[in-house]
Amino acid sequence: MTIYIKHLLLPLWMIMALTQCSDIHVSERNSPIVRLAKPERKQDRAIDRNYGKAYQNIVQARQKEKHAPREAMILYLEAAKIAYQSRSEKFLPLYNHAVGQVADLLVQLKGKTNDLHHGLNIKDKLTIPSARRGEVSMLNIDDILPADCLKNKGWRTDTKQEGVGAPIVVRRWKDNISGVDEHFATSVGHSYAATAIIEFTANGKSKLRFYNPTKKDRVNFWGKSRVLANDLTSPLAILLHDGESVHQEMLRKWFGVLMPMNYVDGMGLYKTTPFDPEKIPVVLVHGLKSDPLTWRNAVNELNGDPELRKKYQFIVFYYPTGLPLRMPSAALKREINKLHGYYQKAGMKKNAEQMVIMGHSLGGLLTSIQVRSIKHGLLGKIFKKPVKEADVNQVAMKDYNYIIEGPKPDFVKRVVFISTPHRGSRSANFYIARLLSSLVDIPKNVLFLKAPETTAALTDFGRTIFGADEKQNSLSILKSHSATLGIISGSPIYKHIKYHSIMGDRGRGDTPNSSDGIVAYESSHLEGAQSEKIVPSRHNAHDTPEAIQEMRRILRLHLRSK
């Protein structure tokens, strides 16, 4: 009967996924030049004549981009030079736009002309110096998209800063990434923010530099310190646009629950920017029927704080949410240990040892497992005979041993639990949740036991935890009074770790009798928390402005308490 229902319902889930539309969208503007102020008609004034000349150069360059890109680049460069030499604020939008187009065309032509590899000598002798601290190397750029040519839709906050320079989106293709960045790259690669500036000197030379706005927010321009322009939302929007369609995103969320083994190869840590050992890692762990994209508003808005974007790098953990809890728990522990190892190799161990983990819902439980002292010898209480003699899946045993006996994550110093069901959720007890749990398709060879008859090796305590009659996937674990959750919540959090709680009350203000609609306050509350913040939300508290503001406060506090 279960098989029949599963085959009947899977097409239904597919239809549900395909009919839901995302409001997140990014597209290229048809005519970005219309955003620039047109020349005034006072042609008797030199400033307006120069403005008009620069503006017309940009118009002509726009017309030549496709059929004569080299000529277009020369026109853009001349427009940037006129604007730069004016030393007038009125010309700054022209300068910024022209510089962004020069950078874009430069990358497009890089593979077509030999002199572009070590610096380009054209009309104004444009060169690209070696990258300095706080700058991006041309060697690490595969594609450039000027941010003022992009139109983003659906973001709650447009994180950008007006100022000097052309905000651009830098892209690195997966095939061209190596080393530590390759480990954290998505299937597409990286998309990250940069700001281009061209410096023109009196002897006619010009230099193009690419600044990293997450490390530098001011530059010397026109003889004084000026705010560096940036756009931090567009790189995230481009990553979503490149990565997968809306339909694929929805299917991954649902089938990550129902058919998790189809997605297990992608389980791991991911970054949207290159690895930076000079920053403290913040690991974000999503919840049930979700994926890392659920953190897009949090990452975007936290990066809007100059102090936080200079000090932290945000890394997301992906896992198919229908897996048995031990699989993503062990994977998360292995991944954060690898991350710590990369910091050590880079000689920046001190930053890794200030690691912060934030987990939402089921992701909070995975986080909880990392930071609790689960008692040694626990496996001996589960089996009637020595574990080595029990007829169990050795891959599963490897996961459990790593979770329980593996290296203690001393480098994790602070965690934030958001809408986390430490004591389970009554919603998971309902019939529909039990039905969904029964539909989760996990091959028997990845379950804890090899075969039902071998459950005789379990003690009564072990049978209660691992249930001889039911698959142990994420939905079944989340039931209230779950024995597995009892073990986790009953194990103390390591003394060196500071922890915080954020949960929703649906705006009713009825705590401690509150609930976010899925998890009750009594389940998400933790004694000993450094702080507890109630926000007027349902279960998606991690995506609300109030919760993100609390995350910002906690991360600032973390910097001061190092």
C-alpha positions, 0 to 999 in steps of 0.5 A, a space after each residue: 500500500 505504501 508503495 502504491 501511495 508513493 508512486 501516486 504522490 510523487 507526481 503530485 509533489 512534482 506538480 506542486 513544485 513546478 507551479 510555485 514561482 520564485 520572486 527572485 530574479 535578475 536580468 540585464 538592463 536593455 539600456 543602462 545608459 538611460 540611468 545617466 543624466 543627459 548633457 545640459 544645453 549650455 554649450 558655452 560652458 566648458 564643463 558641459 561640453 566635456 560632459 557632453 563629449 563623455 556622454 556621447 562617447 558612452 552612447 557610441 561605445 554602447 552601439 559598438 560593443 557587439 560588432 567592434 568591442 575593442 573600439 567600444 572599449 577605447 571609447 569607454 576609456 576616453 569617457 572615463 578619462 574625461 570624467 576623471 580629469 574633470 574632478 567634478 561630482 557631476 561626472 562621477 556616474 559617467 566615470 563609474 559606468 564607463 569604468 565598469 564597461 571597460 572592465 567587462 570588455 577587457 575580460 571578453 577580449 582577454 582570450 582574443 589578444 595576446 597583449 591582454 595577458 600581462 597588461 593592455 596597451 591601447 590608446 591610453 596605455 591601460 595597464 593592470 598592476 599586480 593585485 595588492 592587499 584588498 584587491 582582486 587579481 585579474 588572474 582570478 576573473 573569468 567573467 565580469 558583469 557591471 552591476 549597474 547593468 543588472 536589474 534585481 527583483 525580489 530582494 528585501 534589501 538592496 545592499 549597495 553603497 554609492 561612491 567611487 568606482 564601478 561595482 561589478 560581479 566577478 565570476 570564476 568558473 568551477 573548472 578554473 578553481 583549484 585548492 581550497 576554493 574548489 572544495 567550497 565551490 558550487 557546481 557553477 563556481 563563485 560569484 562575488 563582489 568587486 569594484 573597478 577603478 581606473 587611475 589616470 596620471 598626468 603622463 597619459 598612463 592609466 591603471 585598472 585595479 579591482 578592489 574587494 569591497 568586503 575588505 576595503 571601503 575607502 580609496 584615495 581618489 581625486 587626492 582625498 579619501 573617498 567611499 568605495 562604491 559596492 553592490 553586494 546583492 547582485 553577486 548573490 542574485 547572479 549565483 541564484 540565476 546561474 545555479 539552477 532554475 526555480 523549478 529545479 530549486 523547488 524539486 530539490 527541496 521536496 525530493 531532498 526530503 522524499 528521495 534524499 539519496 539522489 542528492 547526497 553527493 552534494 552534501 557539504 559546505 559551500 561559499 559564494 566568495 573565495 576562501 578568506 582565512 583572514 575572516 572568521 567563518 560563520 556556518 549556516 545550516 538550513 532546516 527541513 524541506 529547505 536548502 542554503 538559499 533560505 539564508 539569502 536574505 540573512 547573508 545579504 543583510 548581514 553583509 550590509 554591515 561594514 564591520 561584519 563583512 570585513 570580519 566574517 565569511 558566511 559559509 552554508 551547509 547543504 544536506 538532503 533533509 530526508 536523510 537519517 540524522 546521523 548522516 548529515 550530522 557526521 558530514 557537518 562535523 567532518 566538513 567543519 573539521 576540514 574547514 579548520 584544517 584549511 585555516 591551519 594550512 593558511 597560518 590563520 588558525 586563530 580565526 578558525 578558532 572563533 567559528 560561529 554556527 547558526 542552525 535553523 529548525 532541523 539545522 539547529 539539531 545538527 548544530 546541537 549535535 556538534 557542540 554537545 558532549 554525547 557520553 562515551 560508551 553510549 553504543 555499549 548501552 544500545 547493543 546486547 553484545 560488543 558493537 564489533 560483533 553486532 550485525 550492523 552497517 559498518 558505514 553507519 557505524 563509522 558515522 556514529 563513531 565519528 559523531 560520538 568519539 570523533 575530535 571535539 570541535 574546540 574551535 567552535 566558540 558560539 552557536 545560535 539556535 533558531 526555531 530549533 525543536 530540541 525536544 521535538 515537535 508535536 507537528 511531527 506526530 500528526 498523521 500527515 507527517 507520519 505519512 510523509 515519513 513513510 514515503 521517504 525513500 532510503 535504501 536499506 543499505 544506508 539504514 542503521 541495521 542490515 536487516 530487521 531480524 538483526 534487531 535482536 542485537 539491540 537492548 530495549 533502550 537501543 530498540 527505543 532509539 532506533 525502532 525496529 519497525 520504522 526508518 530513522 529519517 529526519 521526520 521520524 526523529 523530530 517527533 516529540 518525546 523522541 528517544 534520540 532527541 532525548 539523548 541529544 538534549 540530555 547531553 551537556 553543551 561544551 563549557 567553552 561554547 556560548 549559545 543563543 536562542 531565537 524563536 518565533 511566537 507568531 506575534 501573539 506575545 504569549 511566551 512561555 505558552 507560545 509556538 511558531 506554529 511548528 515548534 513550541 517554546 517549551 521545545 526551543 527554549 534552552 537553559 543557560 543561553 547567553 540570550 533568548 530573542 522572541 520575534 513575531 514570526 512563524 517557523 521561518 524566524 531566520 528570514 525575518 528582519 528582527 531575527 537578522 538584527 539579532 544575528 547582527 547583534 550576536 556577531 558584533 558581540 562575538 567580535 568584542 569578546 574574542 
